Amino acid sequence: MKKILTLLIVTVLIVGLIFAVLVFGFNFRDIEHEFKYNVVENLGNDKIAEYTIEQYFEYYKTHGLKTRLSDYKIHKILLCDDVVNKEYMNGKNGFVFQVSYDVKPYFG
């Protein structure tokens, strides 16, 4: 009797796992790491910051699975001064910027 009960529980768990995989689209890992940003060259830092943050929000508008946006609005993008850049970049090639924005969540 114990073996039958154990077999029944294992079977229910396996069927539940298969159902979850099929329903949720085989997505047990975060696909954010697979999203590749387009390379932007020969633009000023302000345009690169604008382009980067737009790509970020567009990703969550179209591909975000754990967190998805219905819409977004960017109010202001400010480039940080050299003191802030040195503090946060630690000698890396790049720059730091601040963004003021609103987001509208997606409720499916």
N, C-alpha and C positions, 0 to 999 in steps of 0.2 A: 504494500500500500504506500509506503514511504517513497519507493522508487517511482511509482506512478505519479504521485503528487509532485515530486522533484522534476520529473520529465515534463509534466504539464506546465509548471512554472517556467522552466527553461524555454519551452516552446512558445509560451505567451510572450516572454521577453524578446525572443528572437523575432517573432512576427511583429511585435511593436517596434522594434528597431528598424526592421525592413520598411514598415509603414512610414516611420518618421523620415527615413532617408528618401523615400519616394515623394512624400508630401513636401518636404522642405528642400527638395532639389539637390540632394547630395552635398549640402553646404554645412559641414561641421567645422570648417576652418574659416578664418577671416580672409576674404579675397582682397582686402585693401592692399596687401603687399604685392599683388599682381598688377595693380593699376600703374601704368607708366605715364608720366607727364611728358608732354611734347617739349622739345628743346627750343628755347627762345634765344636768338642771337641778335646782336646789333641793335638792341633797344636800350633805352635808358632804364635805370633801376625802378623808376615809378611805373613804367609800362610793364616791366617784368613782374613786379609785385601785383599789379592789377590782373595780369594774365594768369599768374599762379593761383591767386585766390579764387578767380573765376573757375579755373579747372577744378580746384578743390571742391567748391560748392556744386558744380555740375556733376562731379562723381557721385556725391551723396544724393543728388536729385535723381540720377538715373540708375546707379549701381548699388547704392548703400543698402545693405540687408539688415544689419542690426540697427542702424540709425539711418533713416531716409528722410529727405526733405521734399516738401511739396513745391516750395519756392524760396527764394532768398533775395535780399536787396542789400547791395553794398552802398553805404553812405559815404565813407571817407577812408582813404588809404594814406597814411603818413609814413615817410621814411624816417628812421631813427638817426640820431646824430652819431658821429664817429665814436664818442665815448661809449654809448650803448652797444654799438657794433663790436668794439674791441672786447667788451665784457662778455657778450653772448656768443660771439663767433669763435673765440679762442684760436685765432690765427688761421681759420679756414677762409677760403675764398667765398665771399657772399655778402649779404647785407640783411639787416633786420628791419621789419616794417610793422606798423600797427594798423589794424583794420576795425572799423566800426560798421556793424551790419545787423540786419534782422533776418530771422529764418522762420519759415512756416513749416511745422512738422507734417509728415505724411502719415495719415491714419489708415491707409489701405482700404 
